[in-house]
């Protein structure tokens, strides 16, 4: 069982910490959303207050995704 416990301080492929990898991922999403805004494309998001996914259109309209 002890063989399965690993140290997660550095990613085994890139040699960067989990926190740094998370930061880079968040920045990549932020940049992609900025590109979508410039191109006039809708952006998917998540409302933490209502716990619902939504789509924000370039005209400012927000449409919540229906639950299935």
PyMOL commands that set and color helices and strands:
alter all, ss='L'
color gray80, all
select helices_A, chain A and resi 2-4+18-39
alter helices_A, ss='H'
color red, helices_A
select strands_A, chain A and resi 43-47+52-56+62-64
alter strands_A, ss='S'
color yellow, strands_A
deselect
rebuild
show_as cartoon
